Amino acid sequence: MVSDDERGAARPRRADARRNQKTLLDAAATVFVRSGVDAPVRDIAAAAGVGTGTIYRHFPTRADLIVAVYRHQIEACAEAGPALLESAASPHAALGQWIDLFVDFLVTKHGLAAVLRSDDPGFQALHASFLDRLLPVCARLLAAAAEAGEIRPGLAAYELMRGVGNLCIGAEGDDHYDARRLAGLLVAGLRAP
């Protein structure tokens, strides 16, 4: 039987493990955005401040790591929307900041396609999760900016997200292509006349 003291001692380790995994996934996402999903594991380990063995212990294959980063980024984007509405100077500014996060996510997502085939059931489940979590967040940001009179009303979240996604496709393999800048121009173009 486990004592209350032992249970209490185990809780902080689990919380630490969750924080460590978040740090690892954040570092992997940053490296993937900068260098693509084929970036060396040692680069991810260095960014996370851990050894490569730690990464392999948690994610035995590159596909496991990429899927975990993908899920992590979905949640981070979903949670960021309401937080940005609370903290940004305006709903339009919140929308622009959220789109920057979304662009970073999409750069990683495009790499996922190279690891998982689009007809793979796991990929389909991830895509459904992506839509279920992020469409309502984008819709809320658009509605808030429209209600504030900052953007034209009537733009569907799916249309904006699809448009940003199409702008991100050109980012692969071209160091001179800045998907964030182009997405920023798109968001700026939403402004009400």
C-alpha positions in Angstrom: 0.0 0.0 0.0 1.3 3.5 -0.9 1.3 6.0 1.9 0.0 9.6 1.6 3.6 10.8 1.9 4.6 8.6 -1.0 1.6 9.8 -3.1 2.4 13.4 -2.3 6.1 12.9 -3.3 5.1 11.3 -6.6 2.8 14.2 -7.7 5.6 16.8 -8.1 7.6 14.3 -10.2 4.6 13.8 -12.5 4.2 17.6 -12.8 7.9 17.9 -13.4 7.7 15.2 -16.1 4.9 17.1 -17.8 6.9 20.4 -17.7 9.9 18.6 -19.0 7.9 17.0 -21.9 6.4 20.5 -22.7 9.9 21.9 -22.8 11.1 19.1 -25.1 8.1 19.5 -27.4 8.4 23.3 -27.5 12.1 22.9 -28.4 11.3 20.4 -31.1 8.7 22.6 -32.6 11.1 25.6 -32.7 13.8 23.4 -34.3 11.2 22.0 -36.8 10.0 25.5 -37.8 13.6 26.6 -38.3 15.1 23.5 -39.9 12.3 21.2 -40.9 11.2 17.9 -39.4 14.4 16.2 -40.6 16.5 18.3 -38.2 19.0 16.2 -36.3 17.8 14.9 -32.9 20.9 16.4 -31.3 19.7 19.9 -32.3 16.4 19.2 -30.6 18.1 17.8 -27.5 20.5 20.9 -27.4 17.5 23.3 -27.7 15.7 21.4 -24.9 18.7 21.1 -22.7 18.6 17.3 -22.5 20.5 14.4 -24.0 19.5 12.6 -27.1 18.7 9.5 -25.0 15.9 11.5 -23.2 14.3 12.2 -26.6 14.5 8.6 -27.7 13.2 7.4 -24.4 10.0 9.5 -24.8 9.7 9.2 -28.6 11.3 6.1 -30.0 10.8 7.2 -33.6 10.9 10.5 -35.4 7.3 10.0 -36.4 6.4 9.6 -32.7 8.1 12.9 -32.0 6.5 14.7 -34.9 3.0 13.5 -34.0 3.6 14.6 -30.4 4.8 18.0 -31.5 1.8 18.3 -33.8 -0.7 17.5 -31.0 1.2 19.8 -28.6 1.0 22.7 -31.2 -2.7 22.1 -31.7 -3.3 22.5 -28.0 -1.0 25.5 -27.8 -2.8 27.3 -30.6 -6.2 26.5 -29.2 -5.2 27.8 -25.8 -3.5 30.9 -27.2 -6.6 32.3 -28.9 -8.6 33.3 -25.7 -5.4 34.4 -23.9 -4.5 36.7 -26.8 -7.9 38.2 -26.9 -7.4 39.1 -23.2 -3.9 40.5 -23.5 -3.5 42.0 -27.0 -4.1 45.7 -27.7 -7.1 44.9 -29.9 -8.9 41.9 -31.3 -7.2 42.5 -34.7 -3.8 42.4 -33.0 -4.8 39.2 -31.2 -5.8 37.7 -34.6 -2.5 38.7 -36.1 -0.5 37.2 -33.2 -2.6 34.0 -33.3 -2.0 33.7 -37.1 1.8 33.9 -36.4 1.4 30.9 -34.1 -0.7 29.1 -36.7 1.9 29.7 -39.4 4.6 28.1 -37.1 2.3 25.2 -36.6 1.6 24.8 -40.3 5.3 24.7 -41.1 5.6 21.7 -38.8 2.4 20.2 -40.1 3.7 20.2 -43.7 6.6 18.1 -42.5 4.2 15.7 -40.9 2.9 14.8 -44.3 6.3 13.5 -45.3 6.3 11.2 -42.2 2.7 10.0 -42.3 0.8 9.2 -45.5 -2.4 11.2 -45.8 -4.4 8.0 -46.2 -3.0 6.8 -42.8 -5.9 6.6 -40.2 -3.6 8.3 -37.7 -3.1 11.2 -39.9 -6.9 11.5 -40.5 -7.5 11.5 -36.8 -4.9 14.3 -36.3 -6.4 16.3 -39.1 -9.9 16.0 -37.5 -8.5 17.1 -34.1 -6.8 20.0 -35.8 -10.1 21.2 -37.3 -12.2 20.5 -34.2 -9.8 22.5 -31.9 -8.7 25.4 -34.1 -11.7 26.4 -36.3 -13.7 27.6 -33.2 -10.7 29.6 -31.9 -10.1 31.3 -35.3 -13.9 31.9 -35.6 -13.9 33.6 -32.1 -11.0 35.8 -33.0 -12.6 36.8 -36.3 -15.9 37.5 -34.6 -14.3 39.7 -31.9 -12.4 41.7 -34.5 -15.5 42.1 -36.7 -17.6 43.1 -33.6 -14.9 45.7 -32.8 -15.3 47.1 -36.3 -11.6 46.3 -37.1 -12.2 43.9 -39.9 -14.8 43.2 -42.5 -17.5 40.9 -41.3 -18.4 37.7 -42.9 -15.1 35.9 -43.3 -15.3 32.2 -42.4 -12.6 30.8 -40.2 -12.1 27.9 -42.5 -11.4 30.3 -45.4 -8.8 32.2 -43.5 -7.1 29.2 -42.2 -7.1 27.6 -45.6 -5.7 30.8 -47.2 -2.9 31.0 -44.6 -2.2 27.3 -45.1 -1.8 27.9 -48.8 0.6 30.7 -48.2 2.7 28.4 -46.0 3.2 25.8 -48.7 5.8 27.9 -50.4 7.9 28.1 -47.3 9.4 24.7 -47.6 12.9 24.7 -49.0 13.1 28.4 -49.8 15.0 30.5 -47.3 13.8 33.7 -49.0 10.1 32.9 -48.6 8.6 34.4 -45.4 5.2 32.8 -44.8 4.7 34.9 -41.6 5.2 38.1 -43.5 2.7 37.0 -46.2 0.2 35.9 -43.6 0.6 39.2 -41.8 -0.2 41.0 -45.1 -3.3 38.9 -45.4 -4.4 39.7 -41.9 -3.7 43.4 -42.5 -5.8 43.2 -45.7 -8.8 42.1 -43.6 -9.1 45.6 -42.0 -12.4 47.3 -42.5 -12.3 50.2 -45.0 
